[in-house]
Amino acid sequence: MSPDLKTILINRRQVRQFALESARVRAHRFTRVSSELLFTCEAHLKQFVLAYVRRLPSKGKTIV
């Protein structure tokens, strides 16, 4: 992963570990996680948060 391409919302180590643990049930054993997966996870998380916040009522102070 190049140093100028960073993810800011996700913990890369935790995502990488979760992906590898999730892949253990497969017949093929995976040992690496690409930076593209991390950027895809980051993009999906950003989209989810934006959509969630936009659906909230315009009252209150707490995002639930």
C-alpha positions in Angstrom: 0.0 0.0 0.0 1.5 3.3 -1.0 1.9 5.9 1.8 -0.1 8.6 0.0 -3.2 6.5 -0.2 -4.7 6.3 3.3 -8.0 5.3 4.7 -9.2 7.6 7.4 -12.4 6.0 8.8 -11.5 2.4 9.1 -8.9 0.5 11.0 -7.0 -1.2 8.2 -5.5 -3.9 10.5 -8.9 -4.8 11.9 -10.5 -4.9 8.5 -7.7 -7.0 7.1 -7.9 -9.4 10.1 -11.7 -9.7 9.8 -11.5 -10.4 6.0 -8.9 -13.1 6.5 -10.9 -14.7 9.3 -14.1 -14.6 7.2 -12.3 -16.4 4.4 -11.2 -19.3 6.5 -14.4 -21.2 5.7 -13.5 -21.3 2.0 -11.6 -24.2 0.4 -8.8 -21.9 -0.9 -6.7 -20.4 1.9 -6.2 -16.6 1.5 -3.2 -15.0 3.1 -3.3 -11.4 1.9 -5.8 -8.6 1.5 -5.5 -6.0 -1.3 -5.6 -2.3 -0.7 -8.5 -2.2 -3.1 -10.6 -4.1 -0.6 -9.7 -1.5 2.1 -10.7 1.4 -0.2 -13.9 -0.3 -1.2 -14.8 -0.8 2.5 -14.0 2.8 3.2 -16.2 4.0 0.3 -19.1 1.8 1.4 -18.8 3.0 5.0 -18.8 6.6 3.9 -21.9 6.0 1.7 -23.7 4.2 4.6 -23.0 7.0 7.0 -24.1 9.7 4.6 -27.3 7.9 3.7 -28.0 7.2 7.4 -27.6 10.8 8.4 -29.7 12.1 5.6 -32.6 9.8 6.7 -32.6 11.2 10.2 -35.3 13.7 11.2 -34.2 17.3 11.5 -34.8 17.4 15.2 -32.5 16.5 18.0 -28.8 16.6 18.6 -27.8 12.9 18.7 -27.3 10.7 15.8 -28.8 7.4 16.8 
